[in-house]
Amino acid sequence: MFTKTAFIIVFLLMILPYSASAAAKLEVSGWLPYWRAASSTADVLPHLSDLKEVNPFGYSVKSDGTLADLVLKIDEEPWTSFIASAKAKKVRVIPTVMWSDGEAMHRILSDGPKRRALEDEIANLVKEKGFDGIDIDFEGKKAETKDYFSTFLKGLYWRMGKKWVMCTIESRTPLASRYDTIPKDIEYANDYVQINKYCDRVRVMTYDQGTIDLRLNESALGPYIPIADTKWVEKVIKLTAQTIPKNKLVIGIPTYGYEYEVRPLNLGFQYERLWSFNPQYALDLAKNLNITSQRNSAGEMSFVYIPQPTPDSIPNPGTFRIAWWSDAEAVRQKVALAKKLGVRGVAIFKLDGGEDPGIWDILK
């Protein structure tokens, strides 16, 4: 006899997996750059309990296809103590291999023996060092490298066994937002179907937006040169989720900014990127100039100013400067978006002690 109690039990069994999934906490990871090893590890150490994964950044690949340690020196302090603390708190330690030489990438990945040798070297590194996996961040690939890159991921995935293979990929803006007239011969360097097969997590670099989204550019009033407008990030992730399941997707969140020289045009503005900065630079500059920064339409912070000539620098006539950066509130908006979209997590670029310290309250 099917009693009322039995019905309730069956009903609970049906809904519990969905409820647990919906309530699952976002996975939070972050890149720790080699060029600020001391401040990165010191910054993250007190907050390890808030993270699921840390990514020492970086290894790279030499032009001959062998791994390069970008002065990371993972076997030395402060990394050894930091990694021990991360492991004690069951935080995944997964270093990044970042490669941005498109020519060398195609040459090595299209060469079967060299490609397999690189797969072997990466897998051996992970196992010898006791890492939990590897993060593959191969940027600037050519479209003709796409299938070779997929083959590389397949071989690496097989070699890694139970170790994690994380893939960090460039953002893909919807074509209707990127072009007024969509070209007929669009080619991509990333095969999302294959990436989905051979990557345990797919971290999308939803930052450095700049001027790529024409629709958002058109709707902006005044200068608009975002690091990552939440509206653009949502477009990118929704497009990516059509091929890669949300339970693998991770939203990349920036913690830095850029300063630009801006030249007004008859229609819009021309931007020349001058340098990147951490938020404190902009705060100090605004204070020195007696300027109040504002939250802009992208949800980030910015201010404009006219630079004064100095013995070392003479501004170009007819231009002004804009400083634009991501602060804790901008990070909060991206975290809220990740929860709204139901993706696996967020990855912070970068955690080096230079970010707005308020982000730690948001990442708890």
N, C-alpha and C positions, 0 to 999 in steps of 0.2 A: 504494500500500500504506500502510495506517495504522499507522505504527511506534509503538513505545513512547515515543520522543522527541516525536513529534507529539501523542500523547495527553497527555503532561505539559504541553506548551505550551498546548494547548486548555484543560486543567484550570486552569492558572495564569491564563489570560485570563478564565476564568469567575469565579474567586474574588478576583482582585486588586481590582476595584472595591469589593467588599464589605469586604475587609480595609482598604483605604485609607480608606473611609468610617468604619469602626469605630474606626480609629486617629486620625481627624481631631481636631485640637485644638479645644477650645471657642473660639468667638469671644467675646472679652471686651470689653464697652463700658462706658462710664460717663458719668453726667451731671455737668457742672461748673456749679454754680449761679452766677447773675449776682451774687447778694448777697455772694459771697465769691470774687470773680474772682481777686484776687491770690493768696490761699492755695490756691485750686483749681488754678490753673495751675502754681504752684510745687510743689504736692504731686504732680501727675501727670507733670510734665515728666521727672523721672528714670526714670519707669516706662513711657514711651510704647511701648517695645519689647514690653511685656507686653499691650498693648491692640490690638484690631483697629479700634476706632472710639471717637471722643470726641464728646460731645454738649454743646456750650455751651447752657446753659439760662437764657436765654430770650428768645425772642420770644413775643408773645401777639397777640390780635386785639381791636381796639377794638370798641365797641358799634355802630359804623357799618360794621363788616366789613372794615376795613383793618388792615394789620399794625402792631404796636406793638413797639418795641425797649424791653424792660424794663431800661433803663439798662445793657444788655449792652455797648454801645459796641464792637462787634466790630472796628471799623476802628482802634481805639486799643490801646495797650499795656495790659495784658500779653498781650492776645489775638493781636495781629499776630505777635509773636515765637513765641508758643506754636503758632499755626496753621502757621507756616512750619516749625517743628520737627516737627510731626505729619506734614505733607506729605513732608518729607524722609525720614521713616521709613515712608512709605506707610501711615499710619494714616488711616482715613476721618474727615473732619471733617463732621459732620452735626448742625447745630443743631436744637433743639427749638422747636416752636411749641406752647405750652401755653395752653389756653383752658378756662375752667371756668364760664362764664356760660351756663347752660342755656337761659335765655329768649332771650338774644341769639343764641346758636348756632342755635336753631330758626328765628328770624326771618331770619337771614342765609342759612342753608343752604337754606331753603325758597323763597327769592327767587332765581330763575334768574340774572338779570343780576348780582346781588351775589355769588352763589356763584361764578359763573364769573370775576368780577373778582378774587375772593380766590384762586382757583386760579391765575390769571395772575400775581398779585402774588407769590405764594410761589415759583412756578416761575422768575420773573424774578429774584427775590432770589438763589436758588440759583445761577443761571447768572452773574449779575453779580458775585457775591462769590467765585465759584470753589469753592463748597462741593461736596461729593460727593453730597449729597442733603438730605433734610429728614426730620425726625421729627415726626409728627403725634400730639399728645397732647391730644385734646379730651375732657375729663372732665365728668361730670355731665349728659350728654345726656338728653333725654326719649325715651321709647319712640317717640313720634310723629316724632322726628327721625331715626330709624334709616335709612329709605330715602333721605332727603336727604343724610345723611352718606355713605352708600354711593355716591350719585351724585357727591358732592364728591370722594371718593377716586378714583373712575373718571376724572373729568375731570383731576384732578391727576396721576394716573399717566400718562395720555396726554401731558400737557404736559411732564412731566419727562424723557421720552425715556430716555436711558441713565443718568440720575441715579437714586439710590436713593430709594425711598419707604419709610420705616420707620413703623410704627404702634405706638404705645404705648396699650394698652387696659386697662380695669379687669379685675380678677380675677372669675371666675364660679365661685362655690362650688356643688357639686352640691346639688340641691334637697333630697335626703334628709338632707343634713347641715345644711341651712339652716332647714328647717321641721319642726315636729312633724306638722302637717297641711299637705300641699302644696297651695297655692291652684290653682284651675283656670284662672285668667286671667293666668298669668305672661307678662310682656312684657319684652323686652330692648331695649336701646338700641344694641347692636352686632350686626350681621349677620355672623356668622363666615364664612359662605360668600363674601360679597362682600369682606370684609376679606382673606380668603385670595387672592382674585383680584388685588387691587390694592395689596397691601403686600408688599414684598420681605422684610421681617422683621416679626414680630409679637412685641412685647415685652410680656409680661404683668406688670402691677403686683401681684406676689404679695407684698404687704406691707400694713400697716395692717389686719391680720386682726381684731383686737379680739375681739368676742363673736359674730361671725357664724356660726361653726361650732358648732351646738348639741351635736353628738355629742362633739366634743372638749371642749367646756365641761363636759359631764356626767361625762366620765371623769377630769377633773382633780381633784386633791386640793388644796384651798385656792384662793387667788386665781389666776386664769388670764386674762391679757389680753395675748396675744402680739403682737409686731410681725409675725412670720411663723413659725409652727410648721412645721417641715419636713414633718410629716404632712399638714397642710392644703395646703401648696404642692404636694405630690405629687397630692393629690385634684384641685386646680384644673388642673394641667397635663395630667393624664390625661383630664379632661373636655374641655379645649380641644383636645387632640390628636385627638379623635374627628372634628373638622371641619377643623382647620388642621394640615397636615403638620408633623412634628417638625423637619424640616430648615429650617423657617421660624421655629420657636418659640424665644423667648429668655425665660429666667426672670429676673424682676426681683428683686434682692437688696438689702435695706435695710442701712444702716450707722449708724442713729441709734436713739434710744429715746424713750420718753414717761414722764412722771411722772403718776400718778393719785391722786386722793383716793378712798378705798375705804370704802364703808359696808356692813357685814355685814347680810344680810337673813335671814329665816327659812330661805330656801332660796337659797344662792348669795350673790352680792355685786353691789353697784351701783357703777359706775365713773364718775368724772368726770375727763376728761382736763384736766390743768393746763397742761402745756407740753411741747414737744419738747426734746431735748438731744442733744449728741454724747457719746460714751462717757466722756470725761474728766470731765465734770460728775458722772456717777454715781460714778466712782472716787474723786473728791475728796470727795463727800458721804459715801460709805461710810467713808472714812478719818476724816473729821471726827466721824462718829457712832460710830466704833470698831465698825463692822459688817462682817462678811465676806459679800460677795455670793456667790450660789450659781447653778450652772447648773440651770435649771428643766426641766420636762417638755417644753417646746417647743424645748429645745436652746439657749435664749438665756440671758442673765444677768438676775438680779433680786434685790432685797432689799426688805423692808418695814421701816417705822419709824413711830414716833408723833412727829409734829412738836411742838415746844414753842412756846408763844405768844411772839410778839414784838410790839413797838410797832406794827409795820405789818401784822401778820397774826395772826389768832386762829383756830386750827383749829376746824372744826365738831365738836361733841360726838359721840362714838361713832364717829369715823372714824379711819383711819390712812392712811398713804401707801405707795405701791409705785412703785419705779423699775424699769423693764424695758427692756432694750436688746439690740441685736445687736452682737456682737463678732466677732473674727476666726474663732473656732471656729464660731460660728453661720453665718458666711459659708462656711467650709470645708464644712459640712454641705450647704449649698445647691448648692455647686459639685459636690460628690460626687453629689448627687441629679440634677443636670443631666447628668452623665456616665452615670449609671445609666439615666436615661430616654431618652438618646440625642437630646436636643434640640440646636439649633444653637449656643446660647450662653447667656451670663449678662450682665445689665446691672446695674451697681451704682448705687444711689441712696443716697448721693451721694458724690462724690469732691471734698472741699473742704479737706482737711488736718485735719478734725475726726474722721475715722473711726479705728478701731483700726488703727494702722500695720502690724500683723501681717497684714493682708489681702493686702499686696503679695507676701509669700512664697507665699501660697495661689494668687494669680492668675498666677503665672509659667507 
